Amino acid sequence: MEGSSNSNSRGFSDRNTEFPPVDECVRSMFGSSTHKPSSEEEDSLGVDPFVRSLEWGDVSLRQWLDKPERSVDVLECLHVFRQIVEIVNAAHSQGIVVHNVKPSCFVMSSFNHVSFIESASCSDSGSEDGQKEEKGSYNKIWERQIEKLEEEKKQRCFPMKHVLAMETSWYTSPEEEFGSPSTCASDVYRLGVLLFELFCPVTSREEKSRIMSSLRHRVLPPQILLKCHKEASFCLWLLHPEPTCRPSMSDLLQSDFITEPRDNLVEHEAAIELRDRIEEQESLLEFLLLIQQRKQDSACSLRDTISLLSSDIEQVVKRQLILKKQGSSYSDLSKDDHQSPSGPSTLLASRKRFRQVIPQVETDVEVDEESQGSTLLESSRLMRNFKKLETVYFLTRRRQMKAAALGKSLTRHSPLSSENGRGGSMISSVSNPVSNNDPLRQGGWIDPFLEGLCKYLSFSKLRVKADLKQGDLLNSSNLVCALAFDRDGELFATAGVNKKIKIFEYNSIVNSNRDIHYPVVELASRSRLSSVCWNSYIKSQIASSNFEGVVQIWDVARSQLVTEMKEHKKRVWSIDISSADPTLLASGSDDGTGVSIGTIKTKANICCVQFPSDSGRSLAFGSADHKVYYYDLRNPKIPLSTMVGHNKTVSNVKFVDSSTLVSSSTDNMLKLWDLSMSASGVNETPLHSFAGHTNLKNFVGLSVSDGYIATGSETNEVFVYHKAFPMPVMSYMFSNTDSLSGLEIDDASQFISSICWRGQSSTLVAANSNGNIKILEMVA
């Protein structure tokens, strides 16, 4: 705080100065910093070193005194008291009575440096009117401060509102109570009260009020008289009821109480500073050691990673050399066979095929060291996803090593492994095929990873093979809820909210360019349709489910209904006919049940059901409780496995193979699950989580073919993933067109509603919520 040139005192501004509000006075590290003048600047500007603006880390002396956990440190308290004495003495030496010698008018820095933050220039040694005016102004200031401290009522320490209200009476001298003007002796009395507060911490508000009331009569608590008798006697001297019997500021500064501890205090402060510096060095050392440990751990992990990579590179190089030798021998064989008279055309084709392959292999050998990454660099798609591919590689290796370690552990604890002779060696060769010297049989991770990488790079986009142009003027909504190909991929069915199953011939759609396509068969239902499924054994048989909970079997060849099943009481979302046992049909409903010859009851709605392709004894289904369940139908009471990981309703499940299934959910995720990892009954660790599409509220379809996973998106796009990698392989966006007129419309709410692969091919059919149906094909 800068001194005013018109002030009658140096370092104290006039009464019109705006006092800092208490929220600034007590702010800690979240206030704004203020420049503190240097000693030269103080001399030139007339700034008192005891009066300053608030800085980072400042705390009100009142709050510091009333902290519940505060303990009395004699040297610390004397250090604080001596600084306040020096501040008051600086004012008295200029003929100024401070008046506000009370804790709420002082702040402490983090280094226990005390500064005065209240104005005292409004007071002089004998002006009663000025004193009353100052007191009124002071009360108004604290009223504003109290309003800003309402929240402090809930603090553990004394409520600030109460303390500030009582503080004025505690620090009023006896002569002031009888109406006499405030003098320098009154400030000395207030110093006595403050000294008492420094050495007498109190834990409760009631005790504080009682003790401070007794202090008015110079009655000190017994514990102060016993433990701090020297400080108590000095305090009583300052609190003498007669102002003339109190010491002057010069007497106070020259007293042994103030001067004697100075040397001890200097030594104490030096010891504290040394301790702080040691602690700082220890903190720095601990920080550096922690960095060193982490970097060493990273270095060890990096060495292990490089060792693993070197081992894998060696395996791949060995495989490559063996394959090249086999290619060379086949090439030589083809030359010999070409000279023989038998089968010239077949052998010529074989030779041409190897002529295309072998030189490329030899070229790779020649340029392998010179342009090692040329193939990768040419594939921008691979480089864009390099980090994800790297992550999948290490994940695959960790799983393989974990499985190998588990196999060794089982072998070691097997009773047969302890037998000598043929029994032990047989188990070793069977359980650990890696021990075989054939490099092509080593590295079990290579083939699946390489297969996934090749399939990921085989196709780059989806192109439209055909648009299904159909019009249904009698229905306002053409949302397609289900698509399905028959067993041979010759026919596909569409079904949806228009209550019709339409059967189309695939070849006629693809090979003919017509303005409109008509179904070869159309089957009418009483209710909106949710799902369709062909029978893989009876080619003309198709099943459907509707929103009324009815499952129907249709004969497409005769265009008629064969049978109805009305066991469900609510909407049926999904049906599936087993490929291994086509007499079995499973259905999942909002009533929480599935399977027609038996019932699996669940607490939540069943949204999808699926049989594995090789068995009719197992069933997987997804539920509104965010879980996927896998059952053995021979024991439908308890699931074999419960897959937990989705955050919202599981809308679709499909088997990728006999031991792996993929699930989709309205949490924007597809998850790949390994059923063999569910020995405990609960699987919380999916192999992959596929992300890239958008799916938050609608069922967008799911279909699987030869490791490729197709799903819809609420962005009106089709996304294709491969089971080996968590990022999309390709995508295709539908245009926002009207299914009847073919004209573009402004409808951002359109989404892909259903999708289905054509068997194990690269072709799929997809439909969106507006009834647009496209046949798409993956191309390189």
C-alpha positions, 0 to 999 in steps of 0.5 A: 500500500503506497503512502499518500503525499497528503497524509500526516503519516508515512505508510498509512493512507487517508480514511477515504482509501478503499479497504481490501475486502476480507475475501482478499485478506484471507485468500491463499493461492487463488488470488492475484499476485501484487508487486512488492517494492524493493527496499530502495523503492520503499525509500523513494516512494515513501512506502512503509515496509510494515504496510503492503498489499496482499500477496500469494500465500497470505493468511489472516492472522485471525484465521491463523490464531483460530485454527483448531490444530494450532499448537504453541511454538514459543519462538514462532509466537514471539517472532510474530509478536515482535513484528507487530510491536515494531509495526505499532512502534513505527506508528507511535514514533510519528504520533499516530495511534493505531486503534486497530491492533487486532488480529483481523487487521494483520496478515501473515505470509507463508514465511511468518512475515506479518504485515498491517492491512488496515488504515490508521491515519484517520486517528490522531492522539486526541480527536474523539470525533475522528475516533468515532468516525473511524469506528463507524467506517470500520464497522461498515467495512466489516459488515461488508466483509461479514456478508462475504463470509457466510460460507465460513459458518460451516468451517471447523474453526470458529465462525468468522462472523461471530469472532469479528463481532466479538473482536472489537469488544475484546480489544477495547481498553478499559479507558475506552469503555469509559469514554476516554479517547484512545491513546498509545497506551490503549494500543499497548493494552491491545498488544497484551490481548494479542499476546494472550491469544498467541499463547492461549489457543482455544478449541471451542467458541464457548471457551473462547468467549469465557476466557476472553471475558475473564481477561478483561479482569486480568484473570488468566487460565491456570495452564498459562500461569503454569506453562508460560509464567514469564509470558503471563506476567508480561501480558498482565503488565501490558493489560494493567487497568491504569494506562499510566502503569502500562509500559511505553513502546520504548520500554517494551522494545528494551524489555528482556522479554523482547530482546532475550529471545532474539538470538535464540530466534535467529538461531531457530530461524536458521535451523528452520531454514536449514531444515527446509533446504534439506527437505527441499534437497530430499524432495528433489532427490526423491523426484530424480530417483523416481524419474530414474526408476521409471526410465529404468523400467521403461528401458527394461520394457524396451529391451524386452520388446526389442528382444521379442521383435528380434525373435519374431523377425528371426522366425519370419525370416526363416519362414520366408527362406523356406517358402522361397526354397519351396518356390524354387523347387516348384519352379524347377519341377515345372520346368522339368514337367514342361519338357515332358509330353503330358499336360502341356496346357496345365503345366504352362499355366502353372509355369506362368503362375510361378513366373509371376510369383518367383521373380517377385520373391527374388526381388524382395530378397534383393531390395529387402535391406535397401528399401525395407519399408517400401511396401508399408509406405505405399499403403497409406491406410496401413501407415495411418493406423500403424499405432493401432496395428502395433498395439494389436500385434503386441496384444496378440503376442502377449496372449500367445505367450500367456497361453504358452506359459499356461500350457507349460504350467499344466504340463508341469503339474500333470501326473504324467509329466513326472513319469520318466521315459516315453510318457513325459516326452510324448506330453512335451511334444504334444503340448508344446508344438513349438519345440518342433524344429520345423520353422513353419510350425513355430510361432503360432501367432504369425498365421492368424496375425498375418491372415488378419493383416492381409485381409485388412489390406485386401479391400479398401472401399465399398462400391455400389453393385446395385440399387434396389428400386422399389416403391410402396405408395400405400405405406408412409414409412418404409423402414427396413428392420431385417434383411436375410439371404437364403442358404445359396445366396440366390434370394434375399428377404426384406421386412419392416414396419410396412408389415410385408416380407418381400423376396427378391432374386439377387441376380435379377437385381444385380444384372438388370437395369430397371426403373423399379424392382418387383419382389418375386414373392410378397408375404403380408403380416398383420403387424410390423415385422422385426426380424426374418431368418431363412431355414438353411435346410429347407430352402423355401422356408423362412421365419419372421417375428413381429411387434405383437410377439408372434413368430411365423413360419412361411413357405416362400414357394407356395406364398403361404403361412405354415404355422404361428407361435404365440408364446411371447406376450410382448414384442419379439425382437429377434429370431434365429434358426439353427444351421446345425439343427434346422428344427430348432428356432430361437426367439428373443422378446421384450418379455425376457424369454427365448427358445421355443421348446424350452424357456430361458427366463431373464430379468431384462428384455432380450434384443437378439439371439444367435445359434453357433453355426456348428451346434444346435445345443448352444445359444447366445443372446444380448439383453437390455441389461448391457450383457451378453449371455451364452447358454448350453441348452441342455442346462438352461438354468445357468449361463455358461458365460456372461460377457460384461463390458457394454454400457448400454443395451446389447442390440445384436450378437453374431458368431464369428466362429465356434468360439468367438462372437461379436456383440453390438450395443447402443454405446457406440461399440462392437466387442469381440469375445472369446468364449474359451476365456470364460472358464469362470463364468464371467468374461469382462475382457473382450478381445477387441472393442471396435469403434468408428461408427455411431450408434447411440439410440437405434438398432443399426444391424450386424452381420459377419462373413469370413472374419469381416464384421459389417455394421450400420451407423446413425450417420447413414453409413455402412462400416466394415471391420475385420475381427483382427483389428479394432479400426474400420477397414472401410465405410460407405455413406448412403445419400439422403434420398427418398425411397419413392421419388429418388430425390435428395431430401434434407433428413439428417436423422436417417440411419442404417437399419439393417445389414446382411452379408451374402454368405461368405462372399465380399458382397452385402446388402444394406438398408436404411431407415428411409427404405433405401436398399443397396447391394454393396461389394468390397473392392481393392 
